[in-house]
Amino acid sequence: MDSHTTSFITTGDGVRIAYRFDGEPGKPVLLLSNSIGTNLHMWDAQVPALTEHFRVLRYDARGHGVSDVPSGPYSLDRLGRDVVELLDALGLERVHVLGLSLGGFVAQWLGIHVPERVDRLVLSNTAAYLGPAGQWDRAIAELLKAPDMQTTAEMFLRNWFPARMLQANDVVVEAFRRTLLATRREGVAGSWAAVRDADLRRTIALIQRPTLVIAGEHDTVTSARHGEEIASTIPGARLRVLPAVHLSNVEQPGDFLDAVVTFLSERH
């Protein structure tokens, strides 16, 4: 399959999930899992460097990109099982997993529930718990009542990027804005419900896979403290704090890639 082909699997509950490979077969597979409000293209700028070392597997989470958008709340268990079914369909027994934000919740779930499918874990700009639930209920209700994604898109961008990038009308920011505006509200609301209901603060102590936690020093969504809590709970986990807001792969690509590639390439 060439690097520009998007393919699909259908999950047990009938949802089509889009995925694509980049890089040469035969290299270790690195699965990338995305933030809410993005699609697999959130990694575009990092893929050339990553494919020097890995065969990169990206996918659009349910509710995003060209994957199906079921309405109603999603659960973290379902989002995790989507990945397991993707790996099953592709005949992949074990992969490295890098998840950012919601993708980091999914990566934690995989490390807890299907450790035999995970080689090494990178948990970026994420948390084990983002309560209280009431704030998510309000956000979900307001989003589903809104006429479009405009207000929510601007909120996401403020949470994701430093002011200097927002004020400069950065082309990168514009690409993420277009993706947000094209994202169906049901997908964001369903994913927010998964975050609302997730509490992994105790269960991540069960993760035995080698783990790197990347946190953003200026992250207002999943703070550096959230990263510290994960790193101190997972046995042997390491913590790297970057001078970034939320999308540290986009804002600090050099340091981000260096941290990820170094960690995943170390001898066991």
KEMIPA-926841 format. One record per residue (C-alpha): residue number from 1; residue in one letter; x, y, z. Coordinates in pm, 1 decimal. Example, Ala and Ser with C-alpha at 12.3 -4.5 7.8 and 13.67 -1.06 7.14 Angstrom:
+-----+------+----------+----------+----------+
| seq | type |        u |        v |        w |
+-----+------+----------+----------+----------+
|   1 |    A |   1230.0 |   -450.0 |    780.0 |
|   2 |    S |   1367.0 |   -106.0 |    714.0 |
+-----+------+----------+----------+----------+
This chain:
+-----+------+----------+----------+----------+
| seq | type |        u |        v |        w |
+-----+------+----------+----------+----------+
|   1 |    M |      0.0 |      0.0 |      0.0 |
|   2 |    D |    147.5 |    337.3 |    -90.3 |
|   3 |    S |    174.9 |    617.7 |    161.1 |
|   4 |    H |   -117.9 |    815.9 |     17.5 |
|   5 |    T |   -379.9 |    543.3 |     43.2 |
|   6 |    T |   -652.0 |    568.8 |    305.7 |
|   7 |    S |   -807.4 |    232.9 |    387.3 |
|   8 |    F |  -1091.1 |    129.3 |    617.6 |
|   9 |    I |  -1183.1 |   -139.4 |    864.5 |
|  10 |    T |  -1529.3 |   -190.7 |   1011.0 |
|  11 |    T |  -1549.5 |   -241.9 |   1387.5 |
|  12 |    G |  -1767.9 |   -494.4 |   1565.9 |
|  13 |    D |  -2033.3 |   -228.7 |   1622.4 |
|  14 |    G |  -2042.7 |   -134.9 |   1254.4 |
|  15 |    V |  -1830.3 |    181.1 |   1251.5 |
|  16 |    R |  -1587.8 |    242.8 |    964.3 |
|  17 |    I |  -1243.4 |    351.5 |   1085.1 |
|  18 |    A |   -998.8 |    508.4 |    838.4 |
|  19 |    Y |   -628.7 |    433.5 |    858.0 |
|  20 |    R |   -310.6 |    464.8 |    656.5 |
|  21 |    F |     45.5 |    339.5 |    662.9 |
|  22 |    D |    358.9 |    539.4 |    585.7 |
|  23 |    G |    708.0 |    392.7 |    567.5 |
|  24 |    E |    862.6 |     64.8 |    472.0 |
|  25 |    P |    721.9 |   -273.4 |    570.1 |
|  26 |    G |    966.6 |   -455.1 |    792.5 |
|  27 |    K |   1036.1 |   -163.7 |   1023.6 |
|  28 |    P |    881.5 |   -164.2 |   1372.4 |
|  29 |    V |    524.3 |    -32.4 |   1360.2 |
|  30 |    L |    444.5 |    288.4 |   1548.3 |
|  31 |    L |     74.2 |    359.1 |   1598.4 |
|  32 |    L |    -19.9 |    727.2 |   1636.4 |
|  33 |    S |   -341.9 |    823.6 |   1816.6 |
|  34 |    N |   -483.8 |   1174.1 |   1786.6 |
|  35 |    S |   -630.4 |   1457.4 |   1988.7 |
|  36 |    I |  -1003.5 |   1536.3 |   1987.6 |
|  37 |    G |  -1089.2 |   1772.3 |   1701.3 |
|  38 |    T |   -806.5 |   1652.1 |   1476.5 |
|  39 |    N |   -750.1 |   1371.3 |   1229.8 |
|  40 |    L |   -452.4 |   1163.4 |   1124.6 |
|  41 |    H |   -306.7 |   1467.8 |    947.8 |
|  42 |    M |   -212.3 |   1622.2 |   1284.2 |
|  43 |    W |    109.5 |   1417.8 |   1246.0 |
|  44 |    D |    185.4 |   1509.4 |    883.2 |
|  45 |    A |    492.3 |   1718.4 |    960.5 |
|  46 |    Q |    642.3 |   1447.9 |   1182.9 |
|  47 |    V |    584.1 |   1150.8 |    951.8 |
|  48 |    P |    893.1 |   1199.9 |    730.1 |
|  49 |    A |   1125.5 |   1186.7 |   1031.4 |
|  50 |    L |    935.1 |    902.4 |   1198.1 |
|  51 |    T |    938.3 |    684.8 |    885.4 |
|  52 |    E |   1317.5 |    683.8 |    891.6 |
|  53 |    H |   1283.4 |    454.7 |   1194.5 |
|  54 |    F |    929.9 |    312.1 |   1190.0 |
|  55 |    R |    642.0 |    200.9 |    975.8 |
|  56 |    V |    386.1 |    458.3 |   1087.1 |
|  57 |    L |     21.4 |    357.3 |   1130.4 |
|  58 |    R |   -222.9 |    645.7 |   1165.8 |
|  59 |    Y |   -601.0 |    636.9 |   1197.5 |
|  60 |    D |   -898.0 |    871.5 |   1230.1 |
|  61 |    A |  -1069.3 |    801.3 |   1560.6 |
|  62 |    R |  -1443.4 |    741.7 |   1541.5 |
|  63 |    G |  -1615.9 |   1076.1 |   1510.8 |
|  64 |    H |  -1324.2 |   1235.4 |   1326.3 |
|  65 |    G |  -1177.3 |   1274.0 |    979.9 |
|  66 |    V |  -1321.7 |   1032.1 |    728.2 |
|  67 |    S |  -1413.1 |    770.8 |    988.1 |
|  68 |    D |  -1782.1 |    727.5 |   1072.7 |
|  69 |    V |  -1943.7 |    962.9 |   1324.4 |
|  70 |    P |  -2189.5 |    774.1 |   1544.6 |
|  71 |    S |  -2403.5 |   1001.2 |   1761.8 |
|  72 |    G |  -2427.6 |    969.2 |   2138.8 |
|  73 |    P |  -2153.8 |    928.5 |   2397.7 |
|  74 |    Y |  -1840.2 |    727.0 |   2324.8 |
|  75 |    S |  -1655.0 |    532.2 |   2593.6 |
|  76 |    L |  -1281.7 |    496.6 |   2640.1 |
|  77 |    D |  -1329.7 |    118.7 |   2628.2 |
|  78 |    R |  -1487.4 |    150.7 |   2282.4 |
|  79 |    L |  -1212.2 |    384.3 |   2158.5 |
|  80 |    G |   -953.2 |    139.2 |   2287.6 |
|  81 |    R |  -1127.3 |   -156.8 |   2126.7 |
|  82 |    D |  -1132.1 |     31.6 |   1795.3 |
|  83 |    V |   -752.3 |     19.9 |   1805.4 |
|  84 |    V |   -742.4 |   -347.1 |   1903.6 |
|  85 |    E |   -975.9 |   -431.0 |   1613.6 |
|  86 |    L |   -756.8 |   -226.5 |   1377.8 |
|  87 |    L |   -445.7 |   -416.7 |   1488.3 |
|  88 |    D |   -633.9 |   -747.0 |   1456.2 |
|  89 |    A |   -751.1 |   -662.4 |   1103.6 |
|  90 |    L |   -396.5 |   -573.9 |   1000.6 |
|  91 |    G |   -243.3 |   -880.7 |   1163.9 |
|  92 |    L |    -25.2 |   -672.1 |   1394.7 |
|  93 |    E |     52.9 |   -849.5 |   1719.1 |
|  94 |    R |    251.0 |   -577.2 |   1891.7 |
|  95 |    V |    325.3 |   -211.1 |   1815.6 |
|  96 |    H |    473.6 |     96.7 |   1973.6 |
|  97 |    V |    195.9 |    340.2 |   2069.4 |
|  98 |    L |    220.2 |    720.5 |   2076.5 |
|  99 |    G |    -96.6 |    898.4 |   2186.4 |
| 100 |    L |   -150.3 |   1270.2 |   2238.4 |
| 101 |    S |   -434.3 |   1416.3 |   2448.2 |
| 102 |    L |   -737.4 |   1187.5 |   2391.1 |
| 103 |    G |   -494.4 |    960.7 |   2207.7 |
| 104 |    G |   -295.5 |    949.3 |   2530.7 |
| 105 |    F |   -603.2 |    827.6 |   2718.5 |
| 106 |    V |   -643.9 |    555.9 |   2453.3 |
| 107 |    A |   -274.6 |    465.2 |   2482.5 |
| 108 |    Q |   -306.5 |    433.9 |   2861.5 |
| 109 |    W |   -612.0 |    209.3 |   2814.7 |
| 110 |    L |   -413.4 |    -13.8 |   2578.8 |
| 111 |    G |   -126.6 |    -36.1 |   2827.4 |
| 112 |    I |   -368.2 |   -139.6 |   3103.0 |
| 113 |    H |   -602.0 |   -374.3 |   2915.7 |
| 114 |    V |   -400.5 |   -525.8 |   2627.3 |
| 115 |    P |    -35.5 |   -497.9 |   2735.7 |
| 116 |    E |     54.4 |   -789.3 |   2508.3 |
| 117 |    R |    -25.4 |   -566.4 |   2205.8 |
| 118 |    V |    203.3 |   -283.8 |   2320.7 |
| 119 |    D |    581.0 |   -268.0 |   2292.3 |
| 120 |    R |    656.8 |     82.5 |   2423.6 |
| 121 |    L |    421.3 |    364.8 |   2518.7 |
| 122 |    V |    457.8 |    737.9 |   2467.4 |
| 123 |    L |    189.9 |    941.6 |   2647.3 |
| 124 |    S |    196.5 |   1301.3 |   2529.7 |
| 125 |    N |      4.5 |   1599.6 |   2666.2 |
| 126 |    T |   -251.1 |   1382.3 |   2836.7 |
| 127 |    A |   -397.7 |   1299.8 |   3177.6 |
| 128 |    A |   -527.7 |   1000.5 |   3367.7 |
| 129 |    Y |   -835.8 |   1196.6 |   3477.8 |
| 130 |    L |   -988.1 |   1529.1 |   3370.6 |
| 131 |    G |  -1279.3 |   1588.4 |   3606.1 |
| 132 |    P |  -1516.1 |   1697.6 |   3737.5 |
| 133 |    A |  -1781.1 |   1546.4 |   3511.7 |
| 134 |    G |  -2011.2 |   1849.9 |   3530.9 |
| 135 |    Q |  -1781.4 |   2067.8 |   3321.3 |
| 136 |    W |  -1797.9 |   1814.2 |   3036.9 |
| 137 |    D |  -2176.0 |   1784.3 |   3057.5 |
| 138 |    R |  -2207.1 |   2161.4 |   3016.8 |
| 139 |    A |  -1960.3 |   2170.2 |   2728.6 |
| 140 |    I |  -2134.9 |   1882.7 |   2549.0 |
| 141 |    A |  -2479.6 |   2043.0 |   2588.9 |
| 142 |    E |  -2356.3 |   2381.7 |   2464.1 |
| 143 |    L |  -2175.8 |   2229.7 |   2166.5 |
| 144 |    L |  -2478.4 |   2028.0 |   2052.6 |
| 145 |    K |  -2697.8 |   2341.0 |   2079.1 |
| 146 |    A |  -2452.8 |   2562.0 |   1886.8 |
| 147 |    P |  -2522.5 |   2643.1 |   1521.1 |
| 148 |    D |  -2175.1 |   2527.4 |   1411.4 |
| 149 |    M |  -1821.3 |   2450.9 |   1529.9 |
| 150 |    Q |  -1699.7 |   2811.7 |   1511.9 |
| 151 |    T |  -1687.5 |   2896.4 |   1885.0 |
| 152 |    T |  -1559.1 |   2552.8 |   1981.6 |
| 153 |    A |  -1289.9 |   2566.3 |   1713.0 |
| 154 |    E |  -1153.7 |   2895.4 |   1846.0 |
| 155 |    M |  -1154.9 |   2756.5 |   2201.1 |
| 156 |    F |   -956.2 |   2451.4 |   2087.2 |
| 157 |    L |   -701.7 |   2667.5 |   1905.4 |
| 158 |    R |   -650.1 |   2887.3 |   2214.0 |
| 159 |    N |   -595.3 |   2571.6 |   2419.8 |
| 160 |    W |   -358.8 |   2417.0 |   2165.9 |
| 161 |    F |   -122.5 |   2692.0 |   2054.2 |
| 162 |    P |     76.4 |   2980.5 |   2205.2 |
| 163 |    A |    -51.3 |   3334.4 |   2144.7 |
| 164 |    R |    239.4 |   3411.0 |   1908.5 |
| 165 |    M |    125.2 |   3139.1 |   1666.6 |
| 166 |    L |   -239.9 |   3242.9 |   1688.9 |
| 167 |    Q |   -163.4 |   3611.8 |   1631.3 |
| 168 |    A |     65.6 |   3543.5 |   1336.3 |
| 169 |    N |   -209.9 |   3371.1 |   1137.3 |
| 170 |    D |     30.9 |   3080.0 |   1119.2 |
| 171 |    V |    -37.4 |   2844.9 |    824.9 |
| 172 |    V |    -13.9 |   2549.2 |   1063.0 |
| 173 |    V |   -283.0 |   2697.9 |   1287.2 |
| 174 |    E |   -499.4 |   2762.1 |    981.2 |
| 175 |    A |   -478.1 |   2396.2 |    881.0 |
| 176 |    F |   -595.2 |   2288.6 |   1227.5 |
| 177 |    R |   -875.5 |   2547.9 |   1216.3 |
| 178 |    R |  -1000.3 |   2405.7 |    885.4 |
| 179 |    T |   -998.4 |   2054.1 |   1032.0 |
| 180 |    L |  -1189.7 |   2168.9 |   1340.1 |
| 181 |    L |  -1454.2 |   2349.0 |   1135.4 |
| 182 |    A |  -1500.2 |   2037.3 |    921.6 |
| 183 |    T |  -1531.4 |   1806.7 |   1224.3 |
| 184 |    R |  -1883.9 |   1693.7 |   1309.0 |
| 185 |    R |  -2006.3 |   1815.1 |   1647.6 |
| 186 |    E |  -2132.3 |   1467.0 |   1736.9 |
| 187 |    G |  -1776.6 |   1337.4 |   1712.2 |
| 188 |    V |  -1637.7 |   1597.6 |   1951.0 |
| 189 |    A |  -1930.1 |   1560.4 |   2193.6 |
| 190 |    G |  -1902.6 |   1180.3 |   2189.8 |
| 191 |    S |  -1528.4 |   1200.6 |   2256.9 |
| 192 |    W |  -1575.1 |   1452.2 |   2538.4 |
| 193 |    A |  -1807.9 |   1198.7 |   2701.6 |
| 194 |    A |  -1528.7 |    939.2 |   2687.9 |
| 195 |    V |  -1294.0 |   1182.1 |   2865.6 |
| 196 |    R |  -1566.0 |   1276.0 |   3116.1 |
| 197 |    D |  -1615.7 |    913.5 |   3219.4 |
| 198 |    A |  -1250.1 |    808.7 |   3223.7 |
| 199 |    D |  -1056.4 |    777.6 |   3550.0 |
| 200 |    L |   -731.0 |    588.4 |   3509.4 |
| 201 |    R |   -552.5 |    734.7 |   3810.6 |
| 202 |    R |   -526.4 |    401.7 |   3991.7 |
| 203 |    T |   -529.5 |    152.9 |   3705.4 |
| 204 |    I |   -226.9 |    299.6 |   3523.8 |
| 205 |    A |    -18.8 |    160.8 |   3811.4 |
| 206 |    L |    -76.6 |   -175.2 |   3635.2 |
| 207 |    I |    110.0 |    -64.9 |   3319.7 |
| 208 |    Q |    428.4 |   -267.5 |   3282.5 |
| 209 |    R |    539.5 |   -148.1 |   2939.4 |
| 210 |    P |    831.3 |     97.4 |   2913.2 |
| 211 |    T |    666.4 |    440.8 |   2914.1 |
| 212 |    L |    771.4 |    794.7 |   2826.8 |
| 213 |    V |    545.2 |   1080.7 |   2936.6 |
| 214 |    I |    573.8 |   1411.1 |   2747.6 |
| 215 |    A |    412.8 |   1717.5 |   2905.0 |
| 216 |    G |    379.8 |   2078.9 |   2799.2 |
| 217 |    E |    512.5 |   2339.7 |   3040.8 |
| 218 |    H |    238.1 |   2583.6 |   2930.3 |
| 219 |    D |    -40.9 |   2330.4 |   2870.5 |
| 220 |    T |   -373.6 |   2453.6 |   3011.3 |
| 221 |    V |   -572.2 |   2141.8 |   2911.5 |
| 222 |    T |   -354.4 |   1857.1 |   3039.0 |
| 223 |    S |   -108.6 |   2040.7 |   3259.9 |
| 224 |    A |    249.8 |   1943.7 |   3334.8 |
| 225 |    R |    115.7 |   1833.4 |   3675.0 |
| 226 |    H |   -107.9 |   1579.0 |   3500.1 |
| 227 |    G |    199.7 |   1445.3 |   3322.9 |
| 228 |    E |    393.5 |   1429.6 |   3648.3 |
| 229 |    E |    110.5 |   1231.9 |   3810.3 |
| 230 |    I |    110.5 |    976.4 |   3527.6 |
| 231 |    A |    488.9 |    942.2 |   3532.3 |
| 232 |    S |    494.9 |    892.3 |   3908.8 |
| 233 |    T |    219.3 |    625.0 |   3895.0 |
| 234 |    I |    339.6 |    406.4 |   3606.0 |
| 235 |    P |    632.2 |    198.3 |   3732.3 |
| 236 |    G |    961.2 |    315.8 |   3581.8 |
| 237 |    A |    803.4 |    579.7 |   3356.6 |
| 238 |    R |   1012.0 |    876.2 |   3244.5 |
| 239 |    L |    894.5 |   1235.1 |   3214.0 |
| 240 |    R |   1001.2 |   1495.6 |   2958.8 |
| 241 |    V |    856.5 |   1847.1 |   2991.5 |
| 242 |    L |    875.6 |   2061.5 |   2676.6 |
| 243 |    P |    826.9 |   2441.0 |   2659.9 |
| 244 |    A |    498.9 |   2393.3 |   2476.2 |
| 245 |    V |    122.8 |   2433.6 |   2511.1 |
| 246 |    H |    -89.8 |   2131.8 |   2409.2 |
| 247 |    L |     15.3 |   2013.8 |   2061.8 |
| 248 |    S |    380.4 |   1973.4 |   2150.9 |
| 249 |    N |    446.3 |   1769.9 |   1834.7 |
| 250 |    V |    352.1 |   2077.1 |   1628.2 |
| 251 |    E |    496.4 |   2352.6 |   1847.9 |
| 252 |    Q |    824.7 |   2184.5 |   1944.1 |
| 253 |    P |    873.8 |   1927.1 |   1666.1 |
| 254 |    G |   1251.1 |   1894.8 |   1700.2 |
| 255 |    D |   1256.4 |   1823.8 |   2072.0 |
| 256 |    F |    940.2 |   1613.3 |   2046.8 |
| 257 |    L |   1080.1 |   1388.7 |   1774.3 |
| 258 |    D |   1414.5 |   1360.4 |   1948.9 |
| 259 |    A |   1246.7 |   1246.9 |   2271.4 |
| 260 |    V |   1017.4 |    997.7 |   2095.4 |
| 261 |    V |   1272.3 |    843.5 |   1858.7 |
| 262 |    T |   1541.2 |    817.4 |   2127.3 |
| 263 |    F |   1305.4 |    645.1 |   2368.9 |
| 264 |    L |   1154.1 |    404.0 |   2115.9 |
| 265 |    S |   1493.0 |    312.7 |   1966.3 |
| 266 |    E |   1675.1 |    234.2 |   2290.8 |
| 267 |    R |   1788.0 |   -121.3 |   2339.8 |
| 268 |    H |   1562.7 |   -307.6 |   2581.8 |
+-----+------+----------+----------+----------+
